[in-house]
Every structure is written in C-alpha cells, then in structure tokens.
Amino acid sequence: MTEQYTTEAGQIQQEFSAAAGRITGGYHDALDQLRENTVSTDEERIDLAYDAHGKAQQDYRQALGQRNARFAEREAEIREDLFHAPTAKSANAYTEAVSTAFNADDDRLRELAARAEKTGSDLLARACFVEALERGMGDISVTYLNNRPEARSLLRELGEIPTPDVRERALETNLPKPTLEEVRTSPEAAMAAHRIQEAERMRYSQRIMGH
C-alpha cells in the first residue's frame, strides 16, 4: 500500500481539523457532564453551558487564526517560487522577460513560449507561463507545467489554499449556542440519580441504627 502524499497546505488543514475536533469534542463532553449533573439548577446549568461555549468559541477562532496565518505564509512562498525571479541575480533579466511576454499578442506569446522551451530559457518560459495564466491560455501553461513537475505540484498546492476572502469569512464561524433543553438532565437520569440518593440514605440510616 503506497503512502498518500500530503502537501504542506494539506498538512496545515489536517492539523487544524485535528485541533478543531479536540475543541468541539471537549465542548460536547462539557455539555454531556452538565446533562449528567443532577444537582445544578437550571440557571446554574445554562450559565455553565454558556461558559463552555464561550471558551470553545474562543479556542476555535484562535485555531482558525493560526491556520489562516500559516496558509498566508505558505501561499506567499508558493507564489514566490512560481511567479517571481528564481534568484536575486536574475531579477533584472526576469523583469525584461515579463515585459516581453506582457507586450506580446497571443500568437507572439505562443511563439515566445515555444522558443523558450526549445532553447531552455527558463526565465522567458516562466514569464510566458505567468502571462498565459493571466490570459487563460491553457496550451502554454500546460506545456510549461508538464516540463516542470515541481511547478505543477506547487500550482496544485496553491489551489488547496482557501482564498484570503474565504479565510477571513471562516473567522466569523460561530459554534451553535447551547439551549437549556440540551443540558437539562433527562427524566430517566434524574430518576436514576434519585434512586441512588435514596439507596444511600437507606444505607446510612441502617448504619446509624446498627450502632
């Protein structure tokens, strides 16, 4: 069985999902404990439920914020690797190549991209690839990516990262607020607790009378 490859972006999402699972699991455990609590009044019960909800909400948003920050950092790294000059020394030459690609019409851009692939001019090929993405010219971008598996993997990973708008909206996610009915002890549980208390009283009375 082959091990499934996980990108850095995928790992970030997996770690967030695990953290979110722990947070919501702990929250539901707290509500379960309230349902099993046969002593608290309704007012105390809902106050405790709201406290648990507030903590879970805070922890969830904090985890989302950390995930978003890591996504933003990874997105910047990928964009740098895919679309910018590969080295500081090549920055000027790459800027010229970008300008050439930008000013070319579609037919000329195809000619430039084909020449770059044929001659091994990676800077021009990259510039044509970036411009082709902007124009939606898939023939150029597909050829570029097919010849560069690493770039293809990076572009695929970039697609795994939610956009900044989506990441920002995620911070507005609210966990469902508990209701009193959700944390009230069920009649069956209350009756069972009452029977246990009565049995304890009976045993206590028998011990007292035995003395």
N, C-alpha and C positions, 0 to 999 in steps of 0.2 A: 504493500500500500504506500503510495507516494505521499510525501508531506505537502500539504497545501501551502503555497507561497502567500505571505501576507505583507503588504506594503507598509511603510511607516504610517501612512494615513489610516490604513486599516487597523493597525495596532493601536493607534490613538483612539479610534472609535471603540475597539474592543475593550480597552482599559476603562473608557468612560462608561460603557454599558455595564461592565462588572461593578464599577463604583455605584452607578445608579441602582443596580439590582440590590446592592448591600443597603443603600439608603432606604429604598422603598420597602425592602424586606424588614428592616429594623422598625420602620414606621408601622407596618401591618402587625408586627409582633407586639408593639406597644398597644395597639388597639385591641389585639387579642387578650392581652393581660388585663385591660380595662373591662372587657366583657366577662372575664373570669373573676373580677373583683366584685364581691357581693356586699362590701362594706360601704363604699363611697356613695354619696348622694348624687342625684342627677346633676346638680350644679358643679360638684367637685369632679364628676366624671367628664363632663363636657369641657371643663377648664383644662383638665389633664390631656384630653384628646386634642384640644387646640394647641397646647404647648408642644405635644409630639408632632403635630402637623407643621407648626412654625419652624421647629428645628429641622425636620425633614426637608421642608421647602428651602430653607437657607442652605443646607448641605447640598441639595440637588443643584441649586443655581451656582453654588461655588464650583461644583464639579463641572457644570456646563461651561463656566467661565474659564476654567483651566483647560478644558478640551478645546474651546474656541481659540485660546491663546496659542496652543500647540498647533492647531490647524493653520492659523495665520502664519506662524513661523515656518511650517513645512511648505505652505503654499509659496511663500516668498523664496524659499530655497529652490523649489522646482522651477519657478518662473525664471530665476536667475540662471539655472542650468540649461533651460530650454531656449530662452529667448534673448539672452544678453550675450555679450562678448565672452568667449571662454576664458580669456586671460586679460590681465590689465594691459599687457603689451600689444594685444590685438585690438584694443578698443577703437583706435582711430580707423584702422582698416575695416573693422566691422561696421562702424558708423557709415563709411563710404558705401559698403555693400548694401546696407539697409536703405540708404538714399537711392542707390541704383535700382533696387527692387521696387521701392515705393513709386518711383517715377516711371516705371515700365508699364506698358499696357499689358493685357492678359497674354497675348501671343508672345510678346517680348519676354514676359516673366517666365513663360514655359521654356523659351529658348535659353534664358539665363540659368534656370534650374537644371535643365538637361546638360548644359555645358559644365556647370559646377559639379554635377555628379560624375561626368565623364573625366574631368580633369582633376578631381579630388580637391576642389576648392571648398573646404568645409565652411568657411566664413560666408561665401556667397550662397552656398546651399542653405545655410541656416537663415540667412536674410530672406531668401526666396520662400522658404518654408513659413517663416513668420508672416510674410505678406500674403502668402496663399491662404493661411488660416484666416486672416482678416477678410479676405475676399470670398472665402468658401470654395476655394479651388482644390477639391479633394485629390485630383490626379497628382498634383505637385506634392502635397503633404503626405499622401500615402507612399509615394516613391521615397521621399526623404526618410520616413519612419521605418519603412521596410529595410532600408540600408543601415538603419541605426537602432538596433533593438533596445538599447538603453534609453534613448529618447522616446521610443514607443512606450516603454514601461512607465516613464515619468509622466507622459501625457495621460496615460490611462489612470495613473495615481491621482493626477490633478483633478480628473473627473470624479474621483471618490470624495473629494473635499467639498463640503457644502459651501455655497457662496457666502460672502460676508453678510448679505441681507438675511439669508436663511439662518446663519449662525446667530445673528442679532435677535431674530424673532424667537429663536429657541429659548432665549433667556426669559421670555415672557410666559413660558410654560408654567402652569400652576397645577400642583398636585390637588386632587379632589379634597375639599374640606370635609371633615367628618361631621356626621349628624349625631344627635343624641341616640337615635334608634340604633345606629351602628355600634355604639359602645355600651348599650344597656345590657345587663345580664339577662339571658333568656329565662323565661319562667321555669324551664326544666333545670337549668343550672342553679337558679335561686332556690328551688325546692330541694335539690340535692344538697346545697350548702346548708339549708335549714335542717335537713335530716342529720347531717354531720354534727351541727351545733347541738341539736337535741341529744344525740348519742353521747357527745362529750359531756353535756350537763348530767346525763343519767349516770355515766361512769363516775363523774366527780361526786355526785350525791351518794353513790354506793360506797365510794372510798370513805367519805365522811361518816356515813352511818356505820361502816365497818369498824371505824375507830371508836 
